[in-house]
Amino acid sequence: MFQFISGSLRRRSSFIIKGLRGNPSKNLCSSSICDADTIFALSSGHGRCGVAVVRVSGPASGLALSRLAGRAHSRTVPRTAHLCNLVDPRSQELLDRGLVLWFPGPRSFTGEDSVEFHIHGGPAVISGVLQALGGLPGVRPAEAGEFTRRAFHAGKLGLTEVEGLGDLIHAETEAQRRQALRQMAGDLGQLYHEWSQRLIRVKGLPLRSIQHRSISYQCLNYCLAHIEAYIDFSEDELIEDGVLNQVDISVSELQKEVERHLQDGRRGERLRSGVQVVIAGKTNAGKSSLLNILCQRPVAIVSPVAGTTRDVVETHLDISGFPVLLSDTAGLRDSLDSVEREGVRRARERVEQADLTLAVLDATHLPTTHRGVPDFLSSHLRTLLPGGEDPEAAARRCLLVLNKSDLLTEEQAAEMQSALARARGLPPACLMSCQTGHGLDGFMEALLRQVKALCGDPLSGSPSLTQARHRAHLQQCVQSLGQYHHYRDLDLALAAEGVRLALTSLGRITGKVGAEEILDVIFRDFCIGK
C-alpha cells in the first residue's frame, strides 16, 4: 500500500484517517513472526498407535536433533528420513529407535528450523520423548494452533488458508473435506486478494506529466492514489478528465460482485457447520421412528403413547458426504402439561431456525377424497412452518413425509400418489412406512437432493463463503463502497475514505490488516501440535 496521503485529504478529513495509516500489506502482528522460544508437541493422534509424530519448531530445533538423535543438523540431509536411536539427554537412556527428519528454515511448514521425530506410538514412548524435549533449554510445549500460527506469521499461509486448514482438521464428511481443501489451496483468499487489487489499482488511466511533484508515478497506479491525486492536482490540470469516471465504474463493478458473492444462500457456512434438519409434526405421526431409521439405531423412544418425546433429541449424520444435524422434536399439540408445552415451544423454535424441515404426517389422517389432499397439506404446513414467511420459500425448506403407508390399501396409496403428483405449490412429498421400510429409498433420494441444494457443490463455481466472519467483513465492504458513491459528488475526501475502509474490510479477511484478537479467535479451535 502506498504511503502517500495528499495534503488536501489531510486538510479535509484528517479526523477520519487518524489511526488508519497502518500498512495493509503487512500480516497481522508481524512483529511476532520471530519467536525466541522453540516449541514441541505430539502432532499425531493420542492413544496407542503404530507411529506417532512429535514436531519441534524454532531456533533450538537443531539442538533437539543433536541431543536426542546424536546427529548434527549441519550434516543431516534435509527432508530425508534417518533411522536413529533416540536417547534421553540427561540419563543417556535409550527411549526408542525411530525416524528423524530435519527441515531447515525457511523451507519448513513454520518457516523456522524444524525437526520431526517419528516414533512408536506407545504412551510410554511418547511420554519419554516429550519429557526429554521439555528438559532442553529454550524449549517449551506448544500451545493450540501455534505451529500454524507461526506459519501464518512467516507468510507460509494466508488467513483464509489457515481457516481452511482448521476446517480440514475438523472435517467429518466428504463434502466438508473437499470444501476445506479448496479453501486451504487458496481459492477463497485469491478471490479476495483480486478484489483488493482491483480496488487498489485502476488500469489504463492516462496521466499527464507529474513526476516533478512529490508523488511518484507508480503511486498513481493505485485507485486511492488516483482519487487523492485528483484532490491535490485537478485544479492544476495535471490529471486527465474522466479519471474519476473510470474509478466510479471500477468501484461499481466490484460492489456488484461482492453483493453477488454474499447472495449465496449461506451454502459454504452450512456445509462447514452442518445442515440443520428438524423433524416436526403432530404427536404419533412417526417422527421418532423416522429419526431411528435415519440413524440406524434406537436414538429416541418409540411408543404408541402420544407425547413421548418432550425435548429436542439431536444427532449428527453423514448423508452421502454432506453433514447434517438432525433434530427430533416434541409433537405439536395443545396441552395442559407445562413440560409438554415447553417441548412444543422448543419444537417451534427449532423449526424457525431449521434449514430443512421434515414435516411428518400420518397418511391415514389425510382426506378420503384425494382431491382435497393438496388443500389439507397446505393448511397443515401453514400451522407448522414459521408464520410470515413467503410460502414458496417455506416450501423450498420443507420435505413432506407421509408416514404409515402400510395402513393404506394399494388403491388408496396409488390415488394419493396421483393426487400429490398433480398438486402445485407444495414441497416434495414422500409416501412411506417407517414400520416396513416401504418408500424409504425414495425418501432418502429426495432428502439428499434437498441437502445438496442447500450446500451446493464445493468444487464447482467460485469458492463459497465459509465463515460468518467473512460475511460480516464483506457486508462492511459493500457499505463502505456505498459510502464512496454517496460522497462522490459531495466530498471526494470522504469518498476516498470509503474506498480505504473497503480495503480494510477485505484485508481483515485475508489477514493483511487487523488485530491480534482475530488470530486468537481463529486459532483457539486448533489442536495442540498443529
N, C-alpha and C positions, 0 to 999 in steps of 0.2 A: 504494500500500500504506500502511496506516495506520502511524503511528509509535508507537502506544500499546503498551506491554508491561506487563501487570499486575504489581503488586508481588508478588502471590502467585507468579506464574510466575517472577519473578526469584529469589524466595527458594528455590523448589523445583527449578528447573532452569537456573540461570544458567550452569552449566558446559556445558550443551548449546548454548545460543543464542549463546554468545560467538563473534563473527565472523560471525554470520548476520543482522546487523542492516542489511545493505545494502538499498537500495530496489529491489525487483524491477521497478518500473515504469520505471526508467531503462535506456536501452540500454547495451550493453557499452561501456566506455571512453568515456563521454560527454564526458569532459574533452578528448578529442582531436577533437571534432567540428570545431572551427575550427583549421585548419592554416595556418600563416603562409606556406607555400610555395604557389606556383602550379605546377601540373603540366601536361604536354602529352604527347601520344603519337599515333601513327598508329592510328586506330580501325578502319580498314577493312583488308582483306586485303593481305598483302605480295605483291610481284611486280607485273608490268605489268598495268594495268587502266585502264578508261576514266576512272573517277573515284576519287579517294582522299579520305578524310576525316581531317583532323587536328583533334583535340579539345584544348581548353585549358580548365582549370578552376582557379579561385582568385582572390584579390584583384587580381592583376595581369593578369587577362584583358582588361580594358578597355585597359590599356597595350599588350598584344599586338595588339588590334584597331586601335588608332590608329597604332602604329609600322609594322605590316606593310601594313595596308589604307588608312591615311590617313583613317580615319573616327573621329570622336569618338563614344564609346559613348552619350553623353547625347543625341546627335542621330540615333542609329541606331534604326530601328523594331524592337522586339524580335520575335524569332521570324519574321522576314521575310528572305528571301534577297536579297542585294545583290551585283550584279556589280561587281568591283573589280580594279584592278591590285594585285598583291602584290609588294612590294619588300623588299630586304634593308635593314634599318635602318642598317647601318654603311656599306655601299657605295652605297646607293640604286639598286642594280641590279635590274632587273625580273626577278622569279622566275617569275611565272605570272599568268594572268588567270583568276580563278575566283570562286566564290560564298562569301560570308561570312554567318553567322547569329549574332546576338547573343542570349544567354539570360541576362538579369539574374536574380540570385538574389532570393528563394528559389525562383522558378518555373523551375527547371532540373533536370536529372537528378540532379546532385550537391547541389542546394540552394545552390550558390555561383554567383557570376558565371561564366559560361562563354561560350566562342566556338568556333565550328566553321569551319574552312577547307575548302571543297570544291574540290579542285584536280585537275589532270590526274594520272593515275596512273603516270607515268613515274618510274623510280627517281631520275633526276637532279632532277626537280622536287620530289619528296618529300624528298630529302636536303637540298635548298636551303632549303625551308621549315622543316624540323626544326632545321637549323643556325641559321637566323635566330632562331627562338624560343629556342633554347638560349643565345643571346648576350644575351638580355634580363635585366635584374636581377631576382632573386627568382623566376626561372622555371627549373624543372628537369624532366627526363624522368620520366614516371610509372612507378611500379612495377606489377607484375602485379596486376590487380584493384583498383587504387587508386581509380579513378573510382567503382566500385560500392561500395567500402568507405566513401567519403565520403557516398554516397547513403544508406547504412545509418545512419551516424552522424547524418545530418541528419534521419532519420526518414522518408525517402522510400520505403524498402523495409524490410520485416521480414527477419529472418534466414532464414526458410523461403522467402521470396520471392527473396532473394539466391541461395539454393541452386537454386531453380527457374530463375533466370536463367543460372546456371552450367551447369545441365543443358541448357538450351535452346541455349546456345552449342556444347555438345559433342554435341547430338542428331544422330544419323545416320539414324534411321528415322522413319517417320510416327508410330508409336505413342509413341516417345520424345518427339517434338515435342509431341504432344497432352498427355502427362503433365506435361512441363516447363511448358507454357503454363498448365495448370490450377494448378500449384503457384505459378508466378510471379504468377498473378492473385490469390493469397492464400487459396485454398480451404483448404489444409492449415493455414496459420497461423491462419485464422479458427476452425477446429475446436479447435486447442489453446488459443487465446485464450478461446474459450467455456468450455472445461473449467476454465481458470484462474479465470474469473469465477464459475463455479458453486462452485468451492472457496472463493473469497473471500466470496461473497455467499449468504446464505440468505434467501429471500424470505418475507415474511408471518410473521415471528417476532414475536409480541406481546411488547412490553417495557413494564414499568412505569416510572414516572417516575424517571429517573436523571440528568436534566440538571444537577442540583445537584452531582453528583460531578465528578471531574476528567476523566472520559471523555465525549466528545461523543456525541450521539445518532447522528450519521452514522457514526461508527466502528463502532457496533453493527450496522450493516448488513453487516458483513463476518463471514465464518464464524469466523475466528480470534478476532475481537473478541468474538463471542458466547461462544466457549469460555473466553477469558480473563476476560471479564466474569463468567461463571458462577463461575470460580475465586474471583474477588475478592468478588462481591456476593451469591452464592447464600445465604450464611448470613444476610444482611440481608433476604432475601426481596424483593429488588429485581428479580429475574429470574423470569419466568413458568415454571411447571412445564412440562415437555415440550419446552423449547427444545433440549436436547441430543439428545432422541429425533429431532427433525427434522433436526439436524445428522447424526446416525447414518444416517438414510435417504438424505440427500443424498450423503454420502461413499460409502455402499454402491453407490448407483446409478452414480456416477461411476467407481468402481473396476471395475464390471462392463463399462461402456462402453469403458474403456481396455483391459481384457483382451480384449474382442471385437476391438478395433482391432488388437491385437497378433497375433491369430489370423487373419492374412490370407494365410498361406502364402508370405510374402515376395514377393508379386506385384509391388509397386511397386519394390522393390530389384532384383528380377530383370529387370524391364523397363528399369530405368535402366542396369544393367551388362551385360545380355545373358543369354539363356538358355544354360546350359551343356549342350550336346548332345554326347554321346560315341557314336561308332560302335565297337561291340565285337563280338567273336565269334571263332570259331576261324580258323586260317590258311586262306587260299584260299577264303574264303566270299564275297568280293567287297566287302570293306569299302572299300578304296581306290578301287575303281570307283564305288561309291556316292558317296564324297567328291568325285570328279571330276565326276560328273553334277550334284551339288548346286551345285558351284562353277562349273560350265560352263567349266572349264579344267583342264589336267593338273597338279593340285596335287601329287599323290602318284604314285609309280612303280607301275605295274600290271604284274605279271609272274606267269607260271604257277609260278614257284619259290616254294614255301611259305616264309613268314617274311621276305618282302622288307621290310615295314615293321617297324622295330625301335624307333623312338622315336615320340613323340606329334607329329602334324602338325596344326597349328591354323590356322583361317581364320575370318574374320568374314563373316557373311551377313546379308542383309536378306530375311526371308521374309514377304512381304505386309505390310511395315511393322513387323514385330517383329524385334528384334535377336537374333542367335544367334551364339554362339561354338562352332563345330563342330570337334571333335577326332577325328582318325583314330588308332587305337591298334594296337599290335602284336597279332598273332594269339595267342590263348590256347592254349598247349600246354606240355607238359613238354619241357625242352630241356637239353642238357649245355653249350650255349654260354652263357658268362657274360653276354655282351652281350644276347643274346635274353632271358635270364632277367630282366635288368634292365628290358628293354622290357615284358615281361609284368607285372612288378611295377608299373610305371608305369601300365600299362593298367588294372589292377585298382584302383589308387588313383584314377584318373580316373572310373571307374565309380562308386566310392563317393561322389565329390564331385558327380556329374552331377545336373542337374535332369531330364534325359531321356536314356535310353539307347536307341540304335537297335541292337537285337540282331539281327545279320545271320547267317543260316544258309544253307547250301547246300540247296536244296529237294530235290535228288536224294539227300540223306543221310537224309531222313525215312523212317519205316517204310513198307513197301509196303502193309501193311494200314492203311487210313486211320483205322480205329477206334483205333489206337494212337498217332495223331499228337498228340492233346492231352496224353497222359501223357509222351510223348517231349519235347514242348516244355516242359512243366512241370519235368521233370527237368533239362533243359538250362538253364532260367532259374535254377534253384537253384544251379547251378555258376557262373553268370555274374554274377548280381546280389549285392549285399552280403549276407552272412550275418547272421542275427538280426533282419532287418527283417521287418515284417508283410508276408506275401505279397500281400495286396490293395494295400497302399501301394506295394510294389515294382512291382506290375503297372501302377499308375497312372503310374509314372515310366518306362515302357518302351513301345517300339513294336517289334513283331516284323517283320523284313524277311526274307521267304523268297525268296532270290535264285536266279537261274538257272532261272527257269520255262520258258525256251526249250528246255531239255533234257528237259522233260516232254511226254508226249503230251497231246492235248486232253482225253482221257478222264481221265488222271491228274490234270491240273490242275483239272478240274471236280470230281472226287471230293475232292481236297484242300480246295478252297474250301468244299465242302459240310461237310466234317469240321470246318473252322475255324469255320464259322457256327454249328455245333451245340455247340461247345466252351464250357465255362463256367469262369470263374476265370482266363482267360488275357488278356494285354494285347491290344490291337488288332493284327491281323496283316495284312500286305500281301504278296500273291504277285506278284512282278515279275521283270523281267530287266534288269540293267544293260547287257547286251550289245545288246538290241534296243529297250529303252525301253518294252516292254510292261508295263503296270501302274504306270508312273511317275506318271500323273495321280492315280490312287487313292492312291498313297503320299504324294504332296505334300498332298493334301487331309487325309489322316489326320495328317500331321506338323503342318500348320497348326492343326488342331483341338487337338492336344496343346499346342502352343506358346501358343495363345490361352488355353487353360485355365490354363496356368502363369502367364501375365502378367495376365489379366483385361482388362477394358475400362477404359482410363484415364479415360474420360469419364462412366462410369456409377457410381452409388452414391457413398458417401463417399470422399474422397480417400485414396489408399493411402500407406503408409509408403514413403519413397524412400531413406532413408539409414540405415545401421547406427547412426549417432549418435542418430537419433531413437529407434530401438528400444531402445537402452541406457538412455536417459533415461526413456522410458515404463515400462520394466521397473522402474527405480528408483522411479518414481512409484507404481506398484502396490505395491511393497514398503513404501513409506512410508505409504500408505493402510492397509495391513495393520497397520502399527505403531499407527495410531490405534485400530483395533478391539482390538488386543492390550492396550493400556494404558488403554482407555476406562474400565474399572471399577477399575483398579489405581492409576493416577496420571494425572490429567487433564492435568497439565502436559506429561508425556511424550507423551500422545495428541495434544495441540496441536502438539507439535514434529513429529509425523508428518505433520500437515497442512502445516506450514511447509515441510518437506522435499519433499513432493509438489509444492507450488507452485514451489519452487526448480527441481525437475527439469523441469517444464513450461516455466519461464522460460528454462532453458538451451537449449531447442529454439527458442524464438521470439526469443531474444536479449535478453530482459528482465533476465536476470541471467547472470553467468558470468565468464569470464576472457578476457584477450587471446589466449590460446593457441587458443581456439575459432575466433576470426577468422582467425588465421594458418593453421589447417588448411583452412578453407573457401576462403579467397582464394588459396591457393598454386597452384591449378589454373586460375585465371583467366588470360586472355591479357593482354598489355600493351595498354592502350588501352580496357579495359573496366572 
